[in-house]
C-alpha cells in the first residue's frame, strides 16, 4: 500500500522532507481495526515528530495521527466495531501513522464518525477533542455544574477551539478565551466563549481590566513559559493550571501560596502505556460524535488541502510550523 513519511529529520523547506513509499499491509493485533483512511487532520505534533524522528535503519516511518475512514478488517477480539463502520480517531505515537492508504488502530481509541460530517470535517476533531476533554475532566478535574471560570489560553488553536465548545456544551463554566488578532477573537466568540481577552500583554492584567473573576481552571495551550508568571498571579486560590505544550523552566513554586496545582495533558499516554482505562478515549469520542450530530459541537476544520500527497502534506506541515493557523487543517485520503 502507499504511504507518506520520512527517513530522517529534515526541515520542512527541504523538498524531500516528506516522501511517498510502498509498505506492506498492516498486521492486526487482536483488538485492532484495519481502516481505509479517507481523510487526515494535521496538528503541531505532526510537524514536531517529522522534525525529530529517527527511523530505524533509515527505513521510512509513516507519520500522521488524526484520521477518519471506513473499517475494512477487524482483529480476532474486536467487539466495538464491524466492517463497514465509519470511524474517526487520533491513533498513537508509537505505531505507524495515518498518512497511508490503510492503518491498524486499537478499537479502544476509536469512535464512530459523526454522521453529519464529511470525512475531512471529522478528521479535524479527534486529537484536539481528546486532548481538550482529558485536560478539562481527567487532569484538571473540572466539575460540570460548578459556577467557576475556565480560562483558555490560545482559544483559536486546534485544542482551544475544541475546549471552548466542549466546556460550553457539557458544563456550566464561564469560558474566557485569549486571542490577539481580530479574526482569532471572533473565532473564539463564534465557538461559544463568553468573553475574549488579549494575551499579547500580561494575562492577569487583561483579566482584571475585563472585570473577570480569578479562574479556577486555566488551560495553558500555547507559550506556557512566557505566560506562566501571569497565570500564577491570575489563578484562583486552590485552582489548577493544565498545560499541553513544553513548559520547561516554569517556576511551579509560584503556585505554592495559593495551594494551586499544575498538571500535564498528553493524549497519547493511555494508548502508549495500555492503561486499564484506555477505553475512555473510545467513550469520549462516542460522546463527541453524539454532540456533533446533536448540533452542540461543530467541526473546527478551516482548510482542506486536497488529496494527500508529499507536496500537499508538506504545505500542511509548513502551516503547522507557522503557528498562525485558526482551527484545523485536513487533507483527503491518498
N, C-alpha and C positions, 0 to 999 in steps of 0.2 A: 504494500500500500504506500501511498505518497504521504510525506510528512515534511515539516519545515522546522529547522532548529539551528544549532551552532556546533562547531567543532572545537572552538576555543574562545575565550573572551575577546571581544572586539568592540571598538566604539561604533555607534550607530552610523557614523559618517563613512565607515568602511563599506564598500559595495558588497563585500562578502560576509558582512556581519550576520546575515541570515541566509541560509541556503536550503534548497529543496533536495530531498533524497528519498530513496525507497528503503523501507524496513519491513520485516516480517509482520504478519498479523499478530496482534496481542494474544498472549496466553492468559486465559482466565483463571483467577483464583475462585474458590468455592462460592464466595458471596459477590463476585464481580458481575457487572453488566458489560456487554460489548455494545458501544454506542456509535452509530453512524453520525458523525459530527456535522451539523447543519449550519452552525454559526459559533463564533467565539467572541468573547469580550476581552478587552485589554485593561490592565491595571499597572500602576507603577512597579509592582512586583515583577511583572514580565520583563521589563527593561533592566531592573536591578539584577535579576538572575542571569540574563543574557550577558551582562557586562562583567559577571564574576564567575560563571560556571566553568569548571574544568572537566570536560567529559573524559571518561576513562579511555586510555589508549587512543585518544584522538577520534574515537567513534562519534558520529553525530548524536546529539542529545535533543530530543523533541521538547520544545518549550510550550508554554500556554497553560492556563488554569480555567477561567470561565468558559463554559460551553453549554450549548443546547442541541439536542439531537433526538434520534429515534433508536430505541433498543432493538438490536438485531441478533443478540445472543445473550444467554444467561449461564452463570455458573451453577454447579450442582446443588448449592444450598440457598439459592436466591428465593426469597419469599415475598418481597415487596413489589416486584415489577414483573412484567411479561413482555415477550417480543411484540413490538408494535407500539409500546408506550412512548409518548413524547416526554422527554425529561430535560432538566437543567441542573447544573452542579458546578462546583469550583475545583474539583479534583484535589490532588495533594502534591506537595512539593517534592516528594521522594519517589515519584513514579513518572513514566513518560507522559508528556502533556497533551493538551487538546489541539495543538496545531498539526492535525493529522486527519486522514480520512476517517479513521475509527480509533476508539480509545477504550481501554478497560478501566472501569472505575467501580469502587466498592458501593454497593447499593445503599449502605448506611449513611452516605453523604450526598445522596441524590434525592431530588424531589420531582414530582410531576410538573411539567411545564404549565404555566398559566395558559388556559385555553384562549384567552382574549389577546394574547401577544404573539407576534411573529417569532421565529427562532432567534433572529438578531436582537429583537427587543428583550426576549427572555435571557439571552446570553449576557446582557449587560447587568444582570441583577445578582447572581449567586454570591460571588466573593464579597461584594460590598454589603449585601444583606446579611450574610452570615456574620461578618465582622461587626457590623452595627448591632445586630441582635445580641451576640455574645458579649460585646463590650457593655451594652446597657444592662442586660439582665443577669448574665453569668459572672461578669467581672466586677462591675460597679454595684450590682445587686439593687438596682432601682425598683421601687415598688410601683405597681401600675396605678394605684389610687392615691398616691402622695400629692399633696399640694406643695410642690417644690419646683425649683428651676433647673433645667438642663442647659448648659452652655455647650454649643457645638462649634469648636474652633476649626474653621475651614468648611463652611456649610455647603459650598458649591462643588466640592470634590466628590469623587465616587462614593466614599463611605459616608461623608456628610450628607449627601443627597438621599442616601438610604436611611440614615439615622433620623433625620428630621421627620421623614414620613412614618417610620416605624414608631417613633415616640408619639407622634400625633395620633396615629391610628390605634394604638394599644395602651396608652397611658393618659393620665390627667396632668402630666408635667407641663410647665410653661417652657417652651422651646425658644431659646435665644441663640441665633447663629452669628458667626462672624464672617465678614466679607469686606473686600477693599475696593471693588470696582462696581460701577452701577449695574452691569449685567449679572455679576455674581450675587449682588444684593437682591436683585429682582428674582433671580432663580430661586434663592433660598426662601423668599417670601411666597413665591408661587408654589413651592413644595409644602408650605404649611407653617414655616417658622412664625411665631408670634411677633418677633422683633429681630432686627439685624443690627449689629454694631460693627464698627470699623476696627480691624485688627492691625492696621498699619502703625498704630501707636500703642501705648500700654493698655492692655485689655481691661485691667481693673478700673482704670480711669474712664474708659469708654462705657463700661457697665454703669458706673456711678453717674456719669453725665446723662445717661439714658434713663436714670431712675429705677434701674433694675436691682432687685434684691440679690444678695450673695447666693450663687448657685450651689446647691448641694452636690450636683454632679457636673463634672467638666469632662467632655470628650475632647482630648487634645489630639487632633488628627494630622497636624502638619506643624513643622518647625517647633517642636516641643522645647528644645533647649533655649531657643530665642524667647519664647513666651513664658517659660516656667515660673520665673520670679513673680511676674504679674498674675499668673494663675494662682500661685500660692497665696498672694495677697487677696485675690478675689474669692477663693473657695470658702464656703460656709464652714463654721465650726463643725467638726465631725463629718465633713463631706469627703468626697473621693474624686481624684483625678485619674482618668484612664487614658492611656496612650497607645498608639499603634505604630508610631514611627521611631526612629533612632533617637533615644533620649540620653545618649552618652553625656555624662558630665553634669546632669541636673542635680541640684542640691536638695535632695528629698528632706533634709533636716529643716528646710523652711516650712514644712508642714507640721513639725513636731508640736508646737504650742497651740495648734488648732485640733490636735489629735485627728488630723485628716490623713487619708490614705492615698497610696499611689499604686495602680495596678497596670499590668500589660494585657493586651489582647493580641493573640496570634492565632488566626483561624485554622492554621494547619496543625495545631497541637493535637487535637483529638484524633484525626486520621493517622498522623505520623506515629503517635505513641499508642495507637489502637486502644484508646481509653474505654473503660466499661460503658461510658455514656456516649460513645461515638455516634450512636443513632440520633442523638439530639440534633445533629445537623440535618438529617432527613426530616425530623419532626418540624424544625423551624422553617425549612424550605417549603414544606407542605402548607404551613400556616401563611407564609409569604405569598405562595401561589393563590391560596384562598382569598387573601386580602386584595391581591391584584384583580382577580376576577370579580370581586365584590365592589371594585372601584375605589377602595380605600388607599391603595398604593399604586403608583404608576411607574412604568419603566423610566430609567434615567438615561436612556440612550439619546445622545445628541448628534452622533455622527456615525454613518456606516461607510466604511472604506471599500466596500465591494468584495469580490471573491478573494479568498485567502491565497496570496502569492508571496514570495520573498520580498517583492517590491512594496506591495500594499502593507505587509506586516512591518517592514522597515519604517514606512511612514507612520504607522501606528506607534511604534516604539519611540520615534522622534517626538511625537506628540506627548507621550507619557513623560519623556525626559524634560519637556519644556516646562512642566509644572503649571501650565496655564489653561488646561482643559476644564470645561464645565461639564459635569455629569460624566457619561461613559462613552467610549468608542468601541465599536464592534466591527466584525468582518463576517461575511458569509463563508460557508464551507469551501473546501478545496474543490 
